[in-house]
Amino acid sequence: MASLENLSAVHATLLVGILLECFVALGWLLAAGLLLPMRRASLHWAGFAFLQGAAFFVYLNSGNWAGFPAHAAANMLLVAALVLQVRGLQRAMGRPPTDSLFIALLFCAGVVQVVWLTHEQSAWRMAAISALASGISAWTGATMLRCIRHEDARAPRLLALLLSAPSVIGSALFAMRALLVLQAPERIIRDDRLDQSIGMLGALLWLFLSLGMALALVGVVLYRLQRKLSQAATQDALTGLPNRRAADDFLAHEALRAQRQGTPLSALMIDIDFFKKVNDQHGHAAGDHVLQTLARLLQERARATDLVARWGGEEFLVLLPDTSPAGAREVAEQLRLAVQNTPFCWQQSTVPVTVSAGAATWTSGPFHANALIASADSALYQAKNSGRNRVCVAADNALHLALPGGRSVEPRRA
């Protein structure tokens, strides 16, 4: 390799690319050690950056290794890097990688290098590898979109498009390169040297595309971390249900909608009867199992528009948009019977479980969220005092009585 003082623009560009890819690879190795759920994907992307850097290095020294098929080796490194990138995305989604297709792609790339190995055949080799890289890049872009949608079906489309853009642009540029090569193969063969303008253009595009793809992968990781932090703040760790904070947000949103459209909004407060006895007689692990089983049962019987949340301890909240008092009572009774008729098994024994439920409904007038919850909780208290394993509904004026003048009320507990 030439001394630093004598480096051409192309050489300097590739050298910068090598250094940057090394730093990116080290960053992904560090991420693999710190982000355990993303370890496999991070290791794949470290390999992607390392192979890209190796391709830069081989291309940079292509004029110094007489008799060595440097361009063919760089092409193979490029294809292998792109394969590792898309395989890492599949790992990030938790899906089994399509290894048979990856092996077929690498085999095709190897055949291309062997069949068109000589300098006179370099144009056909360049066109074939460019077409292959275009297809893999397009596949990477599509997988990137699926990865974001897999993480969150409601993810902003603009975010998914931005993260997949480098791969899509790379696919288009590789395809254009293949077409240009096929249109003028004699010129490509004549100018296939590192110091030609096509070499400079290719080096710059390669550098920016590889870094753009690396940034897109960083974006995927950051989005996943943001989603996990958001879930940790709004999801109950034991049952997987939304927690109290998420329920408050949902209630505020549905309250605005109910007032705007003039539709009723109901709440059910559900509590496990004699839950302390379950913990005392069977242990806390059994109590956790009962909570998880009940959470699944409630979730399975909820509508898509409803929200089932763990309110705290053994208490669950079910919010029912567009549901009348009679409808809320019917839903609560169905849930009570479902729990009563469901066997809660723990270590070859059946744990008897029943629930009490209180229902309250807002129909008109000023809305106060804690009034609705307090009324449902008061109805639950009544169900507990009436013998448990039953449903009680708050009186029609309970919401207005709960918050006279808009003041909050602390609900009673059994």
Beta strands, then each sheet from edge to edge (+ up, - down):
strand 1: 265-272
strand 2: 307-312
strand 3: 315-321
strand 4: 344-346
strand 5: 349-351
strand 6: 355-362
strand 7: 391-393
sheet 1: 2+ 3- 1+ 6- 7-
sheet 2: 4+ 5-
end
